Each structure stands twice: as C-alpha cells, then as structure tokens.
C-alpha cells in the first residue's frame, strides 16, 4: 500500500466514525429534554443561593446568601467576592461604572479611594435594572489623609489584589496589599438607603463590622439583596421571609463562615440568645458566644475600625467575658448606647469600662439597667507617643470566654 492509499483509508475510517458520533449525539438530543444555553454574562453557581457574573476583563462578581427563605426574627448571612478568573496577573484601572447607589463595601481600607463595591438589602422584589431607580442615594465621606488609587492588580486565579495610588499628604506613589476582595456579613433587616446616606457617619460594610447599616427588622415578604462593583457588574438575588412559627419560643445566634485563600472569618447575628442554668434557674444572656471570631482594622490616621455589639440590661447584672487578639492588639470598651452615638478617634466619647490596648484580657463589671454597647476597637497607629506597624492591619479577635450578662 502506498502512503497516499494509507492516508485515504484513514480518512474514510475517520469520516465513518464522525458520522456514527453525530448520529449518536443526535439521538441523545432527541431523546432528552432540551435546555437553553447558559447566559454568557450571568450564571447561577453551585446552588440557588449563589449567583455570579463575569466581565470581559475576567473579573467574576459573586454573591451568596444563607437561605432563600428565613423566618421572621431570623437574620440573613451574605457573602460577596470579586475574583480574577485569568490564570495570570490582571491589572485593571479603577472605574466609576455604578449600576446603582448603595452602602459602600470596604474590601480594602476605607481611606483608599474609591471603594470597589456597594450593596443594598431592600424590602421588595427588584431586578438589577429596577435598582437604578430605587437605589439612588449617594453615600459620601472623607478622610484626613488617604490614597487615591490609580491601579488595581489581581493575583492569578485569585481574589487577592495589590493597589497602587498617590498618598494625599506627600503626593508619593505607593503600593499596598495584598487585600482579599471578599466579605461576609449578617443583617437582621432591610436598609433605608435615603436615611442611611444622611447619617453623620455613614455605614461602611467591612470585615471589622465597625459601621454596619442600621436596619428595619425583617417582616414577612420578599426582599432583594444586591451587590455591584465599580467596573459595572451587578448581581441581584431575592429571598422570602415567612411568619415565625408559634413553636419558636427563643432566638438563637446564627453563625456563618467564609473561607478563601486560607483566611476564614466567622460572623454571628447581633441577636442575643438566652438560656437558663439548671442549678440556679437564673437567666444568662449570651452577648458574644465563646469561640466567636471577628476582625477589626487598625489605622494610621487615628480612626481605627471597631466592632460594636448592642445589648440591654433590665435589672442590675454582671457583665463577664474574655477575648484574645492578634497583633497589634485591640481595646475593649463598654459604653452606654447614648455615649456610643458619639465616636471620638474610633471609640465612644465616654465609657463605663475600658481594657486599654491588649492582646488578651478578661473582665467582670456590674451594670445598672439601661442600653449598652460592647465595643472592640482596633489599634490606633501613629497616634500618641508610639507608632504601631504594619499599617492598616486586620486584627482577629476571638471570644476566649463567652461575653455574658447575669442578673446579680
């Protein structure tokens, strides 16, 4: 057989095989229910509680919610992320292509302008297009000093970024990071954007949960939770709140966690769970569960981030607990709710207890009836006689002993 004959025979065999494959595929397509091709821009990922959209530049914006249905009185846990889908570095310039106006999301330090994402949690069912009309309140704030971002560089196949920008004080170009473009938070209700945008200290969503939006508690109905990034992408999801069952006599603390690139963050609902001890039959209110972790951000501009957990005291009670914190440490405060409304250099203007800067502490104090806030502040960098480094560090705080309230 010549070489030409061999090639010709091979071509005939390949053609026959292709015909058989096409016939088989055709049979399968005729025998199975047809499904429409997935949308190339937006797709549901993993489960109905997760949705994402990917831009032409390779950035994937993802939103996940803890459930499509929750009971009245429960909270919703939300996770968001911005991921580089390219297997190489992805350098992108900052943009201002907002699909709607929402609460700013601090995926990097709040004084690095501008922040890359915004969010809304609204009463009602809205599409991403509807949000242009109903979410139109502008959220503005300023910093004594900061960085004007000129370049955002995503690591390959990652949600980690480094950012380059101009320092407002010296005009020098600086590179900062890496920062994780992911956030997990919990809310117990919907947000009034118009009212929130007019607050003296507007809410900013961040890992340290220091400036969470005030909310109106979830009532039965349909709600919209949506996220957008500064590059024009938006994801809107919906969930339903049903009437609480009459058998649900107590509130429980809801926990959720997100993990990305080896970093795990657990958040818990601001609702307070109450239990009774068998030995004394006294009621113990758990304000922060033992083992719960959260993060607060230190600062170089004398305005560190904080975590604030409100609670009420109905009769004279003993507040006890303990925390451990990574470097550079945190400061605990217990203040009245009224004093906590005025923030001075990152902490309440007045307080009934403070731990001072610490990495580990326990406390016990008697409180009279009233409304209070358990406040954890990150380290203030560059303030006072000493400077703490590194700058803008997220400090992980863990409740080594549950923060509890026991009637005295």
N, C-alpha and C positions, 0 to 999 in steps of 0.2 A: 504494500500500500504506500502511495506517495504521501509526502507531507500535506499536499493540498487535499488529497482524499481524506486523510485523518481529520483535518480541520472541518471539512464538510460534514463528516459523520457526527462530529461533536456538536456542531451547530444544530443538526436535525434533532439529536437527543435533547439538547437544551430547550429547543422550541417545544418539543413534546411535553417535557416536564413543566415548562411555564404554562402551557395550555391546561394541563391537569390541575396545577395550583390555582389558576384563575377560575376553573370550573368549580373546584372545591370551595374557594372563598365565596364565589357567587352563591353556592348552595347554602353556606352558613349564613350569608347576609339575608337570603330569602327566608330562611327558617327561623331567624332570631328577630326580636322586636328592634326596630331601628331607633338609634339615639342620635340626637343632634350633636354636632361637633362642639367641643368646649369653646367658650369665649376666649379669644387670644389675649384679652386685656385683663379680665377679672375672672377668678375662679374660686370655687369653694375648696378648701384644703383640709383633708383629714376627717372632718366631721361637720355637721351643720352649725356647730358653734364656732367655727373658724372660717374666715374669708380673707382673701388677699387679692392684690392687683400688682402687676409687674409692668414697669415703664420700659420704653425703648432703650433707655440708658442702662437697664439692667438692675434697677432698684425695685425690690419687692416690699410693698407695704402690707403688713398682716395684722389682723385684729382677731382676738379670741375672747369669748365671753364664757362664764362658768356654766350657764344654762340658758336654754331657750324659754324656760318657764320657772318662775320663782314664786313663792308665797308672799303675801302681804306681810311686811315686817322683816323680811329677809333682805340681804344685800347682794349686789352683783359684783363679781370679780372680773376685771378686764385686763387683758394683756395686749400689748402692741409691740411691733418691731419693724425696723427698716433694714433689709438685708441686701447685700451686694450678691447677685446671682452669678456674676462673672468669676471665672477661676483665675483672675489677675487683679492687680490693684485697679481701682476705679476712681479716678479723680474728677470731681464734679464741682462746679461753681455754685454758690448759694443762689437761691431764686426767691421769687415772691409770687408764685402762681397759686394762690389760695383758692380753693373751691368754695369755702365758706369761712366765717369768722367764729372761732371757738376759744376755749380755755387753752392758753399756751402750755406746751409739754416740754419740759426741760430734760432732753436726752443728753445734753452737755450743760455746763454751768450757765445759770440764768443770765449772767452778765456778759456772755459771749453772744453777740448779736448777729443774726437773729436766730431764735429758736426754730428747730426744724419741723415741728409738728404741732397740731392743735386738735382738740377733742370736744365733743358735746355729748351729753346724755339728756334727752328731751322726752317729755310726755307727748305721745302721739307717734304715728307712723309716717316717716318721711323718707323719700328717696334722696340720693346724693344731690339730684337736681333741685329738689324742694328746699334743701338746706341753704342754698344760695339766697333764698327769700326769707326764711325764718331764723337763720343764724347769721345775723349781720351786725352784731355789736362788737366794736373794736376794743381789744384789750391792750392797754398801753402802760408801760412802767419805765423807770430809768434807774441807772446805777451811777454812783460817784465815779467809778472807773470801770473799764471793761475792755473787751476785744471786739473789733469789727472784723468779722470772718470774711476771708477772700477765697478760701479753697477748702473743700471737704474731700478727704481721701479715704475711701473704704478699703479695708483689707480684702484679700481674695476670698470669695465664698464666705463672707463673714458679716456680722452686724457691728464690728469694731471699726471706729474711724479715728483718724487724726485730723485736726483742723489747724489751718494757718490763718493768721489775722494780724491786724495792726493794734497794738496796745494804745489805748486812748491817752495815757499820761505822757509817754515818751515818743510815741509815733513809730516805735520799733516793730518790725515784723517778728512774730513769734509763732512757734508750732506747739500745739498742746495735744494731749491724749496719751494712750487711746481711751476713747469713750465708747460705752456699749449703747447702741441705738435700740434699746428695749426697755420696757416699763411695765410694771404690774401694779394695779391699784384696786381698791374696793370702794364702792359708793353705795349709800343706803337710800338714794333717791335721785330725782331728776334735777337739772340745773336751770335756774332762771338767768340766762345769759345777760340780759339787759341790766339786772340788778348787780350781778357779779362784776360786770365790766366797770361799774361806778364805785366799787369799794375802794377805800384809800390804799389798801394793799391787795391788789387783785390776786386771785388764786393762780398758782402755777403748779401743774402736776409734775412731780419729780419722785425719785426713789426715796428721798428722805421724808416724803409725805408731810412736809412742813407747811404747805399752803394749799391744802385740799379745798375744793369748792364747797361752800355751804349748799345744802340740798333740801328739797321738799320730799319727805318720805314717800316711797313707792306706794301707790294705791292701785287697786285692780284696774287693768287696762293694758294697752300696747305702748311700748316705748322704743325709742331709737337711740342707739349708741354708735357714734361715727368718729372716725379718725381721718386726718388728712396730713400730707407732708408738704413742705414748701415747694416741691417740684411738681405740684399739680395733681397728685394722686389722692383719691379718697375712697374709703370703704365705709358703707353704712350697713348696720345689722339691726335686727329687731328682736325683742323678747316680750313675753307676756307676764304680767303679774296677776295672780289669782287670789281670791279671798282666802285668808288664813283659815285653816281647819280649826274647828272648835276644840279639837283634842290637843292642839298645840298650846300648852299652858305656859311654856317658858321660852325665852330667847336663847339661842346658842351662838357661840362665837364661830364665825365662818373663817376657815383658813384657805389659802391658795398659794401656789408656788409657781415660779417660772424659772427655767434654767436655760442658759445659753452661754457657750464658750466657757464652761466651768464655773460660772457665777450663779448662785442660787439665792433668790430673795423670797421670803415668805411674808405675806401681808395678812392682817386679820381685820375683821369687821369692827367698826367703832362701837357696835352694840355690846352691852355688858351682860354676861351670863351670871345667874345667881344659883347657888347650890346651898343645901343645908347639911350641916355636920350632924352625924348620928349621936355623937357623945354629948354635945351641948345644945343641940337643936337651935343653934344660932345661925343666922344667915350671913354668909360670906359672899361679898360681891367681888368677882374677878375682873379687874380693870385691864390688866395685861397678863395673858396666860404665861405660865412658866414655859420656857423654851422658845417663846415667840421671838422672832428677829425682825429688825427693821434697820434702815440706813438713814443717816443724816450727813449733810455735807458741810465740811469745814470751809472757811472762806479767808481770802486775803484782804477783803475790804471791810472788815469789822461788821459783817452782816451774814453770819453763818446760817445754814439751814436748820430746821428743827422738826421734831415730831411732836404733835400735840394730841393727847387723849382726854376728852372731857369726861367728867363724872359728877354725880350728885351725892350729897351727904344729907340724909333726912334726920338722923339723930347723931349725937356725938359718937364718933367712930375712930378706930385706929387704922391708919394707913401704913402698910408694911410692904416691903419688896426688896429686890436686889437686881442689879444689872452688871454686865461685863461689856466692855467696849474695846475695839481695836484701836490702834494708834491713828490720830494723835489724841484720842480721848473725847469725852463729852462732858457736859454739865447738866445735871438734873435740876429742875425747878418744880415746885408745887405752888400754884398761884390760884387766886380766885378767878372765876371766869371774867369778871369785870376788869381786873388788872391785866388779864391776858389779851384783852382787846387792844391794849396799847403796847406795841412792841418797840423796845429800845435796844439797838445793836443786836438783834436776833433773839432777845428773850423778853419775858414780861417786864413791864415797867416796875412792878413790885411783886413780892412773893412771900410765902409763909415758910418755905424751905428751899435751900439750895445745897448741892453737894460740892460745888467747886469742880474744877477740871479734874476728871478722874478716868481711870480705865476699869475700875471695879469698886462697887460700893453697895451697901445695904442701908436701909433706913427704916425708921419707925417714928410716927408722929401722930398726935391726937388732933383731929379736925372737928370743928363745930359745924352745925348744919349750914348748908349753902351749896353753891355750884363752883366746881374747881376744874383745873386743867393740870394733867400730868405732862410735863414739858421736858423734852430732851433736846439740847442744843449742841450742834457741832462746835469744834474748836474755832475760836476767832484768831485768824492768822494776821500777823503784822500789827496787832493792836496791843498797846501797853508796852512793857519793857522788853518783851521777848517775842521772837518770831518763830512760828512752828512751821515745819515743812513736812511733806511736799504741799504745794498749793492745791486748793480745790479737791481735796481728797474725800471720798465717801467712806464714812466710818460705820462699821457694822456693830449694832447693839443687840445684845441677847439678854432676855429676862432670865437670870440665873435663879431667881426666886420670884414666884408669881406676885404681881402687884395686886394686893387685896385690900378690901375695906371691911372691917369687922366692928360691929357695934360694941362700944366699951361698957 
